Every structure is written in C-alpha cells, then in structure tokens.
Amino acid sequence: MYKFFRPLLFRLQPETIHHLTVRTLRILHFVPFARAILRAVYVRRSPVLEREVLGLKFPNPVGMAAGFDKDAEVYDMLGALGFGFVEIGTVTPKPQNGNPKPRCFRLPADQAIINRMGFNNRGVQNAVRNLRHRKPGLIVGGNIGKNTLTPNEQAPCDYLKAFRALYDYVDYFVVNISCPNVACLTALQSKASTVAILEPLKEFRQGQSDYRPILLKISPDLTFEQVDQMIEVVEECKIDGIVATNTTTSREGLKSDPTRVMEIGKGGLSGGPLTRRSCEMVRYIHEKTEGRLPIIGVGGVMSVGDAEAMLEAGASLVQVYSGLIYEGPGFMKRICKRLMEK
C-alpha cells in the first residue's frame, strides 16, 4: 500500500513530508485508541525478538535512528509503529535553526538521501519538557551534539550541558562527533578530542544514582586505523559501546545522474549506498573487540535482508531511517517477522 502512495509523497520536498509526518503523529497521540490501533497493526511481540543489551531489555532489536524525532515530540507514537527503541536528537544545548534550506534531497535511483540539516533542533530544555512525562515501556536514547557556533575547543562543555540536562529522562546516550553537516565537527574524532569530550560525561555519571550507558557514534569515512583509535578510546574511557555508522560524504558508485548529485552539493549521504560499508565496519569492530563491545548498526538498512546481515555481522541492535522513508511504516514489522521465523 505504501509503495502505491510513495510516488505521490515523493512529489513533495523531503523536509515538508517530514514535518507533515511528525505533525500527523502528534495529532494521533491525542486521538482516543489511535496508539492502540497502531500497535495492533504494527507491533510484533515475542521472546525471540527480545534483546538484553547495555543493561537494558529491548522488546525487539529494531530502533529509530537519530534525526527523525529531533525534539522528542513523537517517540511514543514511533514505538506504536513497531520500533523497539527510539533515539531522539541530535540535541544541542541551545536551540538552532540548522543550515539554510533546501537541505534534504532524495536520490530514488540509489534509495538514498542526502541531507545537510546541521543539527536543527529546539534545544535540550525543550526536549526535556517533552520527555518529562514519558510513560515506561519504550526505551529512549539521547543523541547529543554541540552547537554549530561553539568552537571545537569548547565542545566538551556543550556535550556535558546536554548530557546533564537529559540524564534523568533518557535510557542511554549517543555522543555524535561524526555528523558531516556541522562545520569542523568530524575533527573531534581525533583520540585526544574524543577523550576530552567523554571523560567529563563519565565523571558526571559516577555521581548519579542511575547508570546511563554512553555510546560513541562514528563515521563510515574513517579508515580502519582510525576505527582502531576509536575502539581504544571506548575501551580506555570505559564507555559502553559504538554506533556504526553516521552518514558519509562519499558519492562513490551512485547510479543517480552525476549532474543532479553535483547540484545538490554537500551533505551526508544515507541509504542504499551505505549498506556495504556500514556492515563492514560493524563486522570489523565486532571481530576486533572479539564481541565484547555492544554495537548499534545503522546505515543502509533498506531491506529485511540488510537488517539480518547487520545482526549477523555482530550488531547487537540495528536502527533504520532512510529504510523507513523508502519502505514505509510496515518495515519494522517485516524485519521482526523474519527474525521470529529464524
């Protein structure tokens, strides 16, 4: 059914569709029985699907990646669509508009998206207000970043501000230092810079009564030598896991019209072209750490088979975003159904 309507939806700008979708989910939140109906249609429950990861019990291993529910507005409705967990954000300490529009583009020939959103969000305090009364049952992660105008040398302060504000309202954290759409952000993926960001978070966590896992989100554009450095940081800082991967700046191997790709310009590429690289990185990290390190696999999960391959490569959990755009709201249900059959 979704694929019948998709050509009509794709006539609208991607960001317009996104806002309409979020608005619709917000309205449905207040409609009697709407959430229950969605859950009856889309949610699959089985002990086979459950995962114990990061000290948390996930009802299924398929999550909503960061970037969709930036301001923690519709996480509960996403849970009703079959997601086992939802990652909100990227959230920054102060509100910011992000990069100039247009800043999100589809490449249907590649089942891909190029975006240069630039951490547009209403700030961490707004997210806190939206999370303050959340009901138990759905695992929510907080993806945190720095404000664009914050110099890199002051980045640790921004990450700590967001971390402190969200600490009582999310179940785990993802430190985003790898988004290519914020100027100079990826420079924070050096070992020294990453340690400088993670250590204050860990120190703050030590003084809290509840433990919140911390994961590091890395770029698919890192070399394996650089991945080794990130693994060293994670193990030396004793944080809890890795999210692999973010979007890529590469345009290699695209089927789309090269002129169109050049017209779009800068931005992080997600979707089908990222499938192989993300899976390679998950497999590499899993083998390098001998399975000791929890990994959330994300990037290019565009089919049920892609989700299976990511889990078989060593991911503890998987996340989707572009796959939802191209496959529709039944995508998570189909993944869960296949996993139940295995």
HUSULWO-V230796 format. One line per field, one symbol per residue. ss: DSSP state (H for helix, E for strand, C for the rest). psi: psi as a letter, one per 20 degrees, with the letter a starting at -180 (. if undefined). A space follows every 10 residues. Layout:
BEGIN
ss=???
psi=???
END
This chain:
BEGIN
ss=CHHHHHHHHC CCCHHHHHHH HHHHHHHHHC CCCHHHHHHH HHCCCCCCCC EEECCEEECC CEEECCCCCC CCCCHHHHHH CCCCEEEEEE ECCCCECCCC CCCEEEEHHH CEEEECCCCC ECCHHHHHHH HCCCCCCCEE EEEECCCCCC CHHHHHHHHH HHHHHHCCCC CEEEEECCCC CCCCHHHHHC HHHHHHHHHH HHHHHHCCCC CCEEEEEECC CCCHHHHHHH HHHHHHHCCC EEEECCCECC CCCCCCCHHH HHHHCCCEEE EHHHHHHHHH HHHHHHHHCC CCCEEEEECC CCCHHHHHHH HHHCCCEEEE CHHHHHHCCC HHHHHHHHHH HC
psi=gghgighghi hqqghggghh gggghgghhj ppigghgggh ghpppqhhhq popkjqophr jorpqqhgmh jlhkhhhhhi jjpiqporap prgqqqiarq qqjpqqnhhj lrppqlgklp rjrhhggghh ihkqqqhppp qopqaqqhip qhijghgggh gggghigjir hrqpoojjpj jppjgiiijq ggggghghgh gggghhjqhq poqpqpprqi iqrhghgggh gggghhilai aqoorarqiq jpjqiqphgg ghhgbqrppr bgiigggghg hggggghhjk jhpppopqoj nirghggghg ghijphrqqq fhhhghirij ghghghgghh i.
END
